[in-house]
Amino acid sequence: MLKYSALVTGVLALTAPLSAAADEWTFTPYVGISEQFTDNAFGTPSNEKSDFVTSLDAGITIEGESRRASLNASYNISQDYYAKYHELDGYTQEMLGIGNVELFEDHVFVDGRLSFTEETLARSGNQAATDRTIGSDRTQVFNGQISPYYVQNFGNWAAGIARYSYSETRFSEPNVGGTSIEPEDRKTHEFRVTVESGTRFADYNWTWDAGTVKSEADNGDEFNQNSTTGTIQYPLNSRFALLGTLGYDDFAVDNVDDDEISGVFGGAGLRWTPSPRTDVSVQLGYRYGDPVVDMDAEYALTSLDTLTASYKVTVATADQSLTNTELFDPQGQLYKPNFVITDYVDDVTKSSTLALEWVGTRERNTYSVTSSLIKREFLSDGSDDQVVSVDGKYNRQLTFRANAGMTAGYSQVLEGRNALAKDTTYQLGLYYNYDFGRGFIASASYNFFDRDSADGSDLRENAITLSLTKSF
């Protein structure tokens, strides 16, 4: 972690001078111990071996908000000890954080975010049903971003934001179970100016955005993009509004035909808002050398349920997808980003993503279902893949002290870069938590992982875990 210290310090220390006197801030250190039985300790497709794993955990969570700063962050380190296979003994660590600080009132702000986790970046690699050390195919993934920006209101004419963002993505060997394939580290600089219409334009809304992205990998590969975009929304009546987009892209990318994805782009569509519960926007247009569709929709099924949907087409490096990964689940809690919905391929891709999400609450129940269909075209060689995934979460507060729940996931490679690059994965988790008070929480869980692969690397694991955590 030492080589990431500058960016980590810049992101997490943003709020330090402003949060010391804030009443709403909580710092919660904790320690824990767990005992796990697994029937596939190495996470391998064949020759499975069972073992008991003792894990010692320590960490801290920081959460709070003051008048000029907010921060939500966590750090955890876990040491695993195997009863039989001591070559798997080792530690894993993860750090997640997102924050914002207002440096000069109403004008100068800084956003920061970081994620440091241990991942299996190849779907066909060795995997486990739970977060623990395994024998191979593991990579430590760090991605962090710091983004100062300036806000200026031009009376009732317009409001503008000028933003600079610096991000890094780094890959390194874990304590145990490293992989021979390590993607290139990459640094990215982005400058962006956005101006939006003010209240004077009561009859219609417009936005102008211009930016430049300069990204370079450690092997010298460069990704550069200059773009400018103008959008307008003109209401036809209380329910419908016309949408329009016009812009220009200029790409300079190593190993890619720049002319294929550069040039003038545009689109037109409608926004439909028949009631406060429904908001749907759809545009049809042309960009990146092909026809494109842009869609955003939100529908409140009830006062307690919300359904959202989106469809986007983007051109980006692989690490940009990590930087843009959400750090919060639908309930607003920090969670580990999932980097392996698709294989991590160190290439520039044109991606089409359809995403659906349903979030709801019912008395003592909370639940969510998220799904996506991602199609990627790898611009260096023209190959592509397509992956569908569905994930669900359910939690019920049984009593004041006890809760139980379930997680489930399904993903499938519908189209791979070759005939053997197809698989189907299922995951299931059941858990029960009991709060004894005074910071003691006991948990019991069952996790199941199943992968069926076209290349024969089928993998299954069952794991049962008992744990006890003490917060201070």
N, C-alpha and C positions, 0 to 999 in steps of 0.2 A: 504493500500500500504506500510505501514511502515515495515512490516515483510519481504518485498521483497527488501528493500532499498539497501542492500549490493550488490546484483547482478545487480540491476538497475543502481546503481552508477558505478559499474565496467564496464558495457556495454556502457553507454552513456557518461561517462567521459573519455573514451579512447582517444578521439580526442581533448579534451580541451586544453592541452598544445601546440598542434601543429596547431590549427585552428585559434588562435587569430589574426594572422597577414594575414590570407588568404583572398584575395579579392573576391573569388568566393562564399563565405558563406553567406547565407541569414537566418535571424531569423524573422519569421513572426507571431506575436501574433494576435489574432482575437477575436471578440465577435459576438454573433448572437442572433436573436430571431425568433421563428417560431410559427405559429398557424396551428394546424392540426385537421381535423375532421376524426374520425374513426367510423365505424359502428360495431366494436367489440373491445371495450376498454380493456376487460380482456383477449382477445386472447383465447377464450374458444370454445369448440365444440358445445355448446348449450347455450340457454338463453343469446344470444348476447345483449350487451348494447352499445349504441352509446354515444359519448362524444366528447367535444372539449379539446385539449391538448395544453397548452402553454409551450414552451421549451425555456430556456435561456442557451446559449452555450458560452463557453470560451475555448481557447486553443492556442497552438503554434506549428508551424512547423519549423524544422531546416533542412537545406539542403545545402550541399557544398562538395567541394573537393579541397584539396591542394596537394602539391607534395608528402606528406607522410601520408595523412589521408583523409578519406571520411566518411560522415555520412548522413543518411536520416532518420528523426525521426519526430513523431508527438504525441501530447497529447491533449485530449479533455475531458471536463467534461460538462455534460448536466443535468440541473434540469428540471423535468417535473411537471407541475401543471395541474390537471384535473378539469374541471368546475363542474362536479357533483360528481365523485367518488374519493374523496380526499384520500382514503386508497391506491390508486395507486400512489400518489405523491411520488417522490423520484428522486435520481440522478443515472446516469450511467456514467462511465468513461472508456476511452480506451487509451492505449499507445502502439505505434508501433515504432520500431527502428532497424536499421541495420547499422553497421559501420565497418571500418577497419583502423588500424594504423600501420605504419612501424616504429618500435622502433630502429632498427639498420639496416642501409642501406643494402638492398639486402639479408638480412639474417633473421631477427627476426620481425615477424608480430603478430598482434592480431586481430581476428575477434570477433564481438559481435552482438547479435540480441536478441530482446525481443518482446513479445506480451502480452498485458494485456487487455482482452475484456470480455464482458458479453455475455453468450451464453445459448441457450437451447440445452443441450447435448443429449436429447432423442427426436427422430423425432416425437414420439406420444405425446410429452408434449405440454403445452400451448405455442403458438407462435404468432408472430405479423408480419404484413406486413412491418413495419419499425422498426428502432432501437429506442425503448422507453421502459419505465417501464411497466411491466404487472404483473398480480397477483400471478403467481407461475411458478415453473419449470425453474428458472433462476439460473445460477452459474457463478461466476467470475472465469475466467481461466487465469492463469499466466504461461507462459513458456518463459524461457530465457536461453541463452547459451553464454559462453565466451570461446574463443579458441585461445590460443597462439600457434604459430608454428614456426619452424626453417627450413630455406631453405638453401641447400648446393649444389653447382655445383661441380662435380668431373671432371673438364676439359671437354673434349668432349666425355667422357665415359658415364656419367649418371648425373641425377639431383635427389636430394632426399628431402623429406619433413618429418619432425617429428612433430606430432601434439598431443596436449592434449586438450580435450574438457570437460567442466563441464556444465551440464544443470540441471535445476530444472523445475518441473511442479507442480503447486499448484492450489487447488480449494478452494473457499471460498464463504460465503453467500453474496449476493448483498445487496444493500440498501433496496430494496423492491422486493418481489416476489421470495423468496428463495425456494429451493427444499429440500425434505427430503433425497434424494439420493445424496451423495457426494463421488466421487471417491477418491482413496488414493493418497496423494501427493507422489512424487517420485524424487529421486536424481540419477544422472547418471554420471559416470566418463568413459571417453574413451581415450585410448592411441593408436596411429596409426602411422606407418612408411610406407612411400611409396617411391619407387625408380623407376625412368623411364629411359629408354635408351637415350643416347646422340647421337650427330651427327655422331660419329664413326660407329654406326650401321645403315649405310645408306640403307642397303638392307632389314632390318626388324626392327620392334619396339617391345619392351617388357616392361612389368611392373611387379613389385613385391610389394605386399601389405600385411602387417601383423598388426593385432590390437587386442585389448581386450576391452570389454565393461563390466562394473560392475554397475548394477543398483539395487537400493533397495527402496521399498515402505515403507511408514510409518508403515504399519502393519507387516513389516518384510519380506514380499515376495521378493525374489531375482531373478534377471535375469543376468546371466553371459555368455559371449560368447568370446571364443578365436578363431581367424580365421587367415588363411594365404592363399593368392591367387597369382598365377602367370598367366600372360596373354602374348600372343604373336600374332603379326600380320605380316604375310609374304606375300609380293606382288607377284601375279602370272603374272600380266601384268598391263597396265595403268588403267584398269577398275576394276579388281578383286584382292582381297587379302584374304588369308586364315586366320581364327581366331581360337585361341585355348585358353582354360582356364583349369587350374588344381589347386585344393586347398583342404583345410581341415577345417571343423567346429568342435568345441567342445563346446557344450552347457551344462550349469548347471542351470536349471530353476525349481523353486518350482511348484509343482502340474502338471508337464508335463513329459512325457516319453522322456528323453533326447536322448536315443539311436535312437529314431525315426527320429530325425532331425539332429543328429550329423554324422560325418564321412567324408570320401573322396568324393569330388565332381569334376565334370569336364564338359567340353562342347567343341563343335567345330562348326564352321560356316564360313560364307562368309561376306565380306564387298564389296559393289558395289558402285562405284563412276564413273558413265558414263560421267558426266559433272560437272562443278562447282556448278550447281543448284541442284544436287542430291547426297545424301549420305545415304546409307541404310546398316545396319549391323544386321545380324541375327545369333544367336547361339542356337543350341539344345544341351541339356545336362541332367545332373542328380544332384539334390541337395535337401536337406531337406527331403530325403526319397522318392522323387517322380521325374519323368521326368519334366524338366523345359524348358522354352523358354525365351530367352533374346533378345529384339529387340529395336533398335533405328533407326529412319528414319527422314530425313529432305529433303523437296522438295520446291524449290522456284518456285511457279506457274508462277509468273512474277517478275519483279524487285521490285514490291510493295506488293507482297503477299508471305507468307511463311506458309507451312504446315508441322507440326511435329507430330511424333507418337512414342510411346514407349510402351513396355510391360515388366514388371518386376515382379519377385517373391521375397518376403522378409519375414523374421521372425523377429518380433519386439514387444515390449510392446506398449500399446495404446498411452502412452505419447510420444514415439519416433515419432509417426506420426504427433503429434502437433509440435514438435521441428523442423521437416523437412518441415512444411507447408510453401509454398511460401508467401512472404510478398508483392510482387509486382504483379500488373496486367500486361497483355501483352503490355500495353503502357508505362510501367516503373514507374507507380505511386503506392505509398503505398496504400494498401487496407486491409480491415479487413479479416483475415483468416476465411475460412468457415470450422468450426469444425464439422458440422452436415450433411455432405453428407451421412455418415452412423451414426448409433447410436454410442456414445462413450461407449465402453464396457471395463471395467477394467480387461483386460485379455491379454495373449500373443497370437498373431494370426500369421498364415501363410497367407499372402495376395498376391493375383495376381491382378495386376493393368494394365489395358489397357487405355492409355491416348492419346487423339487426340487434336490438337490445330491448328486453322487457324487464322492468324493475318494479317491485311492488311490496306492500306491507299489508298484513291482515292481523289486527290485534297483536298477538305475541309472535307472529310469523313474519319473517322477511325472506324474500326470494328474488332471484334474478336469472335470466337466461340470455346469453350472448351468443351470437353466431356470426360467421364471416365466410365469404367466398372470395379467395384471392387468386388472381391470375397474373403471373409475372412473365414478361418477355425480357430475356437477357440480351442486351443490345450489342454485346461484343461478338456473339456468335449466332443470334437469332433463335436460339432454343427457348423453350418456355415450360412452365409447369402451372398446375392449378390445384389448390388445396381448399377443402371445405372443413369447417370446424363448428362444433356446438358445445357450449359449456353452461352448466347450471349450478346454482347454489341455493340451499334452503337451510334456514335456521329457525328453531322454535325455542322460545324462552319457557322452559318447563315450569320452573319456580323462580323465586327471587334469586336463588343461588345457582340453579342448574339450567343448562341449555344443551341442546343436541341438534345435529344437523347432518347434511349430506352434500357432497360435491360430486358432479359427474361430468365427464368430458368425452367427446368423440371427434376424431379428425380423420380425414382420408385424402390421400393424394389421388385426385381424379385423373391427372395427366402429369407424367414425370418427364424429366429431361431425357430419359431413356426408358426402355421397356421394363427394366428392373427397379427403377426409382419410384415404385408405388408401394404404399403401405396403408393400413388401416389401424388406428390406435383407439383403445378404450381405456378410460380411467374412472375409478370409483373410490370415493372416500366417505366413511361414516365416522362420526365423532360424538363424544359426550364430555362435557366440562362441568365441574362442580367447584364452586367458590366457597372455601372454608372460612373466609374472612382473614383479616390481618395480612392480606397479600398472598395467601396460599391458594393455588388453583391446581386441581388434579384433573387429568385428562386421560381418556382412553379412545383409541382410534383404530380403524381398520382401513387399509389402502390396497387397491388392486390395480395392476397395470397389465395391459395385454396389447401386443403389437403383432399383426399379421403382415408379412412383407413378401413382395414378389421375388426378392433375391434370396429368400430362404432364411433371413435373419429374424425369425419369429421370436418373440420374447414375452415371458409372463412372470409376474411376481405377486405374491401375497405378503403383506406385512401387518403385524399387530404391534401396537405401541402403547405403553403406559408411561405417563410422565407426571412430574410434580414441579411447579414453578413458584418461586417466592419473589414478589415485588416489594420494593422498599420505598 
